[in-house]
Amino acid sequence: MDSNMRETLKQKLKCKDEDFLKPLPVPAPWSKPFWDAAKRHRLILKKCKDCGHIDHPPYLYCTSCSSENCDWIDASGRATLYAYAVNEYGVPFAFIEDLPYVLALVDLPEGPRMISNIVGCDPKELRNGMELEVVFDDVSAEVSLPKWKPVLK
Amino acid sequence: MSKVEFAIIGTGEVPCGIYPHRSEFEIAYRVAKLAIEDAGIDKNEIGAVLNAAHIMGSEFNTEAFFGRLPEAVGAKGCKIVATTVSGGGSSFSIRKTAEGILHSGETDYVLVIHAQRFSQFTANEQINFFAHAGSDLEWEVPYGMTYNALAAMMTQGYMAYTGTTIEQVASVCVACRRWAMLQPNAMFRDKPLTVEDVLKSRMVAYPLTALMCNVLADGGCAYIMTTAEKARKVCSRPVYVLGEASDFSHRSIINLKTKNIDKMYEFYAPIAQKAYARAGLGPKDMDIFEVYGAYPVTSLMFLDSLGIVEPGRSGALVESGETSPGGKYPTSTNGEAMSFGHTGTGVGFSVFVESVRQLQGKSGKAQVEGARFLVENCGGGAFMDAHVTILGNEIPSPVL
């Protein structure tokens, strides 16, 4: 972020330097494999070996049958855009320099829905139901966030 | 039809708005006194004092946890103190707590208090808090998720899949403002609003403009609840809890039970139907629709579910003016979060207290003449749950 803009905000809104740090996921023991895989630019999902249910977000045990006998499967990396919003104002300071940015509900063919950003696309081009593919944003040395971009036809 | 067991006999409320010098303690003490006076009971007969947590946490919560409220209010006969919170559904979960206490026979009177002062927090603190309230810290907040963005996604999906127009969405804000202008305690009671004003205001999270987003404010209210039996003896116009029903869907919006944003009625309508059935009444019997939406799209989703309009057509209903003052379906008569002001867990409380006032004939300029029965709803988190209540100032026959 532009340092002048940050100083102005700090004075005007009495915020601190740490307010500009982007919040990063802090994995739980049961979600760590997901983030470890994302770091390697792989999208994986937790699937129950007993009943076949896929949980996203993953929990300690299967939310369908309570089994702890679970596997991680590779997702196809494809999804469709269900609904979206374009943040333009009133976001946490850490995201001000990203404005405008797109938040979306994306539906994976494997079943789960995710909240993520749509990148690499003018928000005006977004259409409900459009096809997306996963991309990975290396937001820190430790964390990569799966995001989505429209599939070019 | 369920047995009618509980009633509300008095309410108290302070103006909602930005009042940084009025502490949440002052709000709580004031609304409690007003409610006790309105109910006309002896404060020392109150056996339980319940309050909803002050959202974002504060000294107030700690004090409430450890008994400050009954002491300050002078409820000398208090036996039970508790804080209940389930986000925007708090007004319901606290009422269930009150019902349990009354049902136990420990006391005949429960005082329920809500107080909130958002103005003590900076804008960034509020934005961050609500981002976390509506979104998952691990899976959503790292993407820059905000509460407004959540409501915006729901609005975008609802419009895309039902054909509702942005003008119809804006008309919900206009209807709320018309009601708020009749309410002395509403935050936005002075300035009329048009659809054009709403659409021209600053874009916050497309498709939501600033005037489609509620404003966090300071305020509070209280009420006295008792048994239906006691209420008949001590109150000339008690408001009876005739039927209630609830359901829970999810924490994160990605796990929405119905999947389809345009079909939220598949989740909400069965709750409403159960509440109607328990009251022995139907949508046609309702004189008022006290909808708590907090955002226009949620109001439309609830109106889709209450049995008065074909699902997906609520936008046209609101646009027609029928939910505004003088309309056939008076809706959200205090102006709700969008024009009354958003007091955290308190929006549901203010809607509930207004529901009681309407049925007691105490709503002043906003009074719906001759109102006997109404339907009220609340819910919290990221559309996590929904609770529907049918209230009445009479018990429909057959009398139980």
Interface residues (C-beta under 8 A of the other chain):
Chain A: L13 K14 C15 D19 K22 P23 L24 P25 V26 P27 A28 S31 H56 P57 Y82 A83 Y84 A85 V86 N87 E88 Y89 G90 V91 P92 F93 A94 F95 D98 P100 Y101 L103 A104 L105 P112 R113 M114 I115 S116 N117 P123 N128 V139 V143 L145 K147
Chain B: T122 A123 N124 I127 N128 A131 S135 D136 L137 E138 W139 E140 V141 P142 Y143 G144 M145 T146 N148 A149 L150 A152 M153 M154 T155 Q156 G157 A160 Y161 R202 M203 V204 A205 Y206 P207 L208 A210 C213 S252 I253 I254 N255 L256 K259 I261
